[in-house]
Amino acid sequence: MTARSYRAGHRPTPGLRELARRVDARTPPDRDRAVDALRALAILGVILGHWLVSAVVETGRGSLRGASPLQYMPWLAPLSWIFQTLAVFFLVGGYVAAKGHQAARRRGVGYGRWLGGRLARLFRPVVVILGVWAVTAVVMLLSGTSLDTVRTLVTLVVSPLWFLLVFASLTALTPMVLRVGPLWPLAVVAAVDLVRFGLGGPAWLGWVNVVAGWLVPYALGAAWARGRFDTRRSGPLLIIGGVAAAGLVVWGGYPASMVGVPGAPVSNLNPPTLAAVAFGLAQCGLALLLREPLRRMTARPMIWAAVAAANLSAMTIFLWHQTAMLAVTAVGLLSGPLPGLHTSPDDLGWVVARLGWLPVFAIALAVCQAAFGAAGRGRAVHPSIRPSVHPSIRPSVHPSKSGARSARDEPPHA
């Protein structure tokens, strides 16, 4: 760096460790880093889960169809117990929403304004991805791509968005959730399953569990925000839910997979069953047990910087990870059907090959992040995180030295 460049106002690009140190220094000391770490782990589980079970098979007739290795290798179902981390998402979401709502009330912000702001931040980036795929679908159809292929690709991208609709509904219910514990929705889920599976009730009744089922971990998160899970017994008690889930699978006839399997008569996820909710309770219990270890880990600047970056990009990662996989799949077709990318997921060879594609999917996702990250962040990023990841943005006053509100009041959206 020359003296002239210094006079011109240029600064040397900070190294990775220096950047991590800045992130750590600019994070308010009262921020609960374990919450952000849990969100990062949850989104990692969702991404890897989708990338491992979402197969696109080349049919040989110029079209693509969806498939899942769980169709052919049901003994892989225990992997879904690891990567189906939606309960942790809702746990953290309930915690964040409860904290944010309480902080808004302290500042005199009304419910309508608070909810409108959260929903706008939640759905603004959705408009972008839907617009991109609407144009993509039209272009593919006009270029002669079969309708079945377009339907397969669009379904893989759009189907995960149900999560946002449910999350928005639960966010709207946050004031009520702060007064109602998780036992009531859990009882609703149990009653619905009893009617459906035990008494031969209508299948449509299961859709009640889309709200009631995910309200259970969301309400647990709200209770956590109120300090209800500060004892060491809370985590182990919730983990008992995992034992209940195993019992429902072994003796209750529920599917072993905690994600949907194409062609299966019953899905634990679509809509949620009592087995899935019980399994989610175990995940929430484990998450609560991990709080202290995660706080210790994220006290290290390098680890905390990675967690902060993942939270900053959480919405973009969630919305675009399937697009990244499909982009690699489409480019790979130029070389003909490739193992683990276009072949049928019916043996361990496919699994090994798919593992080799994961880094390529990650690179494609990084490209999507670079292209669409700004739309995903919008104004949703709390000031305590935004300057940390973008050092060029200077905070006016360090939060620890001012009367600024705590970063936990309005963490980044889940």
N, C-alpha and C positions, 0 to 999 in steps of 0.2 A: 504494500500500500504506500503510495507516494504522498509527499507533503501536499501536493496539489489536490489529490483526491480527498485528503482530510479537510483542506480548506473549502472544498466543494460540498462538504457536509456528508460525505459517504462514511459509512461505518463498516468495519469488517464483519462478515457473517459469523455469528457466534457458533461455536462448536456444539455438538449434541449435549455434552455434559453441562456446558454453560447455559444452554437453553433450558435443560432440565432444572438447573439450579434456579433460574429465573421463575420458572413455573412454580417451583416449590416455595420460593420467597414471596410470590405475589398471591399465594392462596391464603385466605383468611384462616387464622389458627383455630377457629371454632368450627370449621367445616368438617363434617363427618365424612372422611374419605372412604370409609368402608361402604357407604351407600353408592358412591360412584364406582367403586371396584365391583360391587355386586351387579350393577347395571352392565358394566363391561363384560363380566363373565356370562351374564345372561344372553347378551347379544352375540357373543362368541359361540355359545351353545346353539342358538337359533341358526346362525350362518352355517356352521359345520353340519348341523343336523340336516338342513335343507340340501346342502351340497352333496351329502352322502346318500340321501334317500330319494332325491329327485333325479331320475334318469330320463334322458331323451334318446329314444331308440330310432335309428334309421330303418325304415320298413323295407327298403329296396324298391319301392314304387314311387320314389320321389317325395315322400312325406315323412313326417316325424310324429311319434306318439310318446306319451308319457308312460313311465314304468317306475317300479320301486324294487330294490333288492329284497325288501321284506316280503314281497309276493312269493319269491322263489326260495328265500332262505329265512324262514320264520324264526329260526334259532338265533338270528341277529337282533331279535326284539329287545333284549336287555340294553342294547346301545341307545335305544330311544329313551331309556330311563335316565341316561346321562345328558343327552343333547336336547331333550324337550324341556326347556328351562322357562317356559312361559309363566309359571307360577312365581318365579323370582322376579320377572318383569313386573307383574302386577303387585307383588309385595313392595318393591321399590317405588312403583307408581303411586300406590296408596300412601306410602310414607311421604313422598315428595308433595303430592297434592294436599295432604293434610297440613304439612308445614306451610306450604304456600298459601293455603286458604286462611290459616290462623294468622300469618304475617299480614295478609291483605286486610283482614279485619282490624288488626292493630293499627294499620295505616289509614283506616277509614275508607278503603276501597270496597265498593259494593260487590255483591255476588255476580251480578250480570257482567260487570266490567272484568272481574277476575276470570270468569268462565270464558267470556268472549276472547280475551287475550290468549288463554291457554289453547282454546280450540283453533284460533287463527294460526298460532305457531305450529299446531299439530298438523293441520290440513293444507297449509300453504305449499309445502314441498310435494304433497300428494298430487296437486294439480299439475305440477311439472312432469312427473313420471307418467301420469295418465295421458297428458298431451303428447309426450314423446312416443308412447306406445300406440296411441290412436293413429298418429301419422305413420309409424312403422307398419302397423297392421294394414293400413290402406295401401301403402307402397308395395308390401309383399303380395297382397291380393291382385293389384294391378299388374305386377310383374309375373303373374302366373303361379304363385305359390298356392298350394292346395289349402282349402278352407280348414281341413283337419289339422294341418301343420300350424296355421295361424292360431287356431283355437287352442292347441296344445301350448304354444309359447305364451300366449296372452294369459291363459289360465295359471301357468306357473308364476307369472309376475304378479297378477292381480289377486290370486287367492290368499296370500298372506296378509292382505290389507284388511281382512275381517278384524284383525287384532286392533287396528286403529278405531274402528267403529265401536267395538266393545269398550275400549279404553276411554273413548270420548263419552260414552254413556255413563261409565262409572265415575268419570271426572265430574260430570254434571250432578251425580248423586253424592259427592263428597260431603256436603254438610250433613246429610242424613247418615252417611257411613260413620261419621265421627260420633254419632249417638248410638249406632247399632253395631254390635259385635259380630264376629264371623260365624257364630253358632246358628243364627237364623238362616242365612243362605245355605249353610251346610245341611240343615234339616230339610230345606226345600229340595236340594239335590237328591238326598236320600229318598224323599217321598216320591219325587218324579221317577227315579229308577225303580222303586218298588212297584209303582203303577205300570210303568212300561214293561219291565221284564218279569215281574212277579205276578201281576194281575192281567197281563195281556192288553194293556192300555194302548192308545194310539201312538204311533211313532212320532208324530209332530209335537207331542208333549215334551219330548226331549229338548226342544229348542228353548224351553224355559231355562235350562241349565246353562245356556250361553252367557246369560247375565248372572244367574245365581252361582254358577260354578266358579267363575273368575272373580266374583264379588268376595269369595272366601279369602284368597290371598290378598286382595286389595284391602279388605277390612282389617286383615292382620297387619298390613303396612300402616294403616291409619292408627291402629292401636299401638303399634311400635312408636309412632310419632308422638303419642300421648304418654310414652314412658311405661307402657304395660309389659314390655318384655326385657326389662333390665336385669332380671334374675337369671342365674345360670340354669335353672330348671326349665325355662321356656323352650329352648332348643330341643333337648331330649324328649320333652312331652310331645312336641309336634312331629318328631321323627317317628313316633309310634304310628303316625299315619301311614308311613311306608310299610309297616307290618300289616296294617289293615288292607292296603292296596294289594300286597302280595297274597293275602288271604282271599280277596275278591277275585283275583286272577286264578288262583289254584282251585278254590272251592265254589266260587260264585259264577263261574262261566264267563267272566269278562276277558276280552282279548289281552294278550301279554304286551302287545305294542302300545305305547302311549302316544303314538301318532297314527294317522289314518293309513290304511293299507288298501290300495285299489282292489276292488272286488270283494272285500271282506263284508260280511253281513252286518257287523257292528263295529263302530269306531269309538275309541275312548276319547277322541278329541273333537269330533264333528257330529253331534254336539258333545260337550264334556260329560263324562259319566262319573259316578261316585268313585270309581277306581282312580280315574285321572285326578280328581280333586284330593283324594286321600294321598295319592302320590305327591301332589303339589304341596300338601301340608308337610311331608317329610323334607321336600326341597327347602321350604321356608324355614323349617327347624334347623337344617344344616346351614342355611345362610345366616341365621342368627348366631349359630355357634362359631361361624367364621369371622364375625365382626372384629374381634380383637386381633386375631392373626392378620387380617387384611389391613387393619389400622397400622400395625407394626410394619407390614410390607410397604404400604404406600407412604410411610414416613421417609422412605428412600427416594431421593429426587428423580432418579431415572425411571423407577417403577411408577411413581405418581404422574410423571409427565406422560407416560404411555396411557395410563388410565384416563387422564384429563383429555388427551387427544381422542381417545375412543368415545368418551362422552360428548365431546364437541361434535363428533361426526356420527353419533348414534343414529339419528334419523336418516341420514344419507345411506349409511351402511345397511340399515334395515330395508329401506325402499329399493335399493339398487343391487343387492347382492345376487338376486336371481337373474337380473339383467346381465350382470357380469358373467355368470356361468353360461347363459345362453349366447352371449357374444362369442365366448371361446368355442362353444359348441358349433356355432355357425361358421366361424373361420376354419375350424377343424375339418368341416365337410369338404373344403377345397382339396384336402389331401385324401379324401375317401373316408369311410367309416374307421374310426380309431377306437382301440380298446379303452373301456372306462369312460368313453365320451359319447359314442353312438351305438355301442353294442348292448345286447340284452344283459341286464344285471342279474344273471342266474347262477353265478359261481364265484368262488373266492378270487379268481383271477380278475374279475371285474372290480372287486373291492380294492385289491392291490393297485390296479391301474388307476382307479378313481382317486386314491390317496396321492398318487403322483401328480394328478391334475390340480389338486388343491392350491399349490403355490401359484399356478397359472391363473386360477380363478381370483386369487388374492391380488395379483398384479392388475387384472382387469377391473377389479373393484376399486383399486387405488386410482385408476384412470377415471372411473365414474365419480369418485370422490373429488378429484381435481376439477372435473367438468361441472358437477352439479352440487358440490358441497355448499356453496354460498346460498343456494335455494333451500337446502336442507336446514341451514342454520338460521337464516333470516335474522330476526331480533330475539330469538329464543335463548341465546347464550347469555348467561349471567355475567356481568362485568368482571367478576372475580376470576372467571375462567378465560374470557376472551383475550385479555391482554397477556395472559400466561402463555397461550399458544401462539399468539401473534405479538412478538416482542415490540414491533414497531408501534403498537398502540399503547400509549403510556397511561397508567392509572393516575387519576388526579391526586388522590390521597390514599395511602395504604390503609386498608380497612381496619387494621389493628390499632391505628392511631386516630381514628375518626369515629363519628357517631353513625357511620354507614351501617345499614342492616346486615345481618349475618347472611353469608352465602347459603346457609341451609334454609333460609326463608323461601327462596325461590331458586332451587337448583335447576340445572338444565332439564328439559322435558324428558320423560322416559320414553 
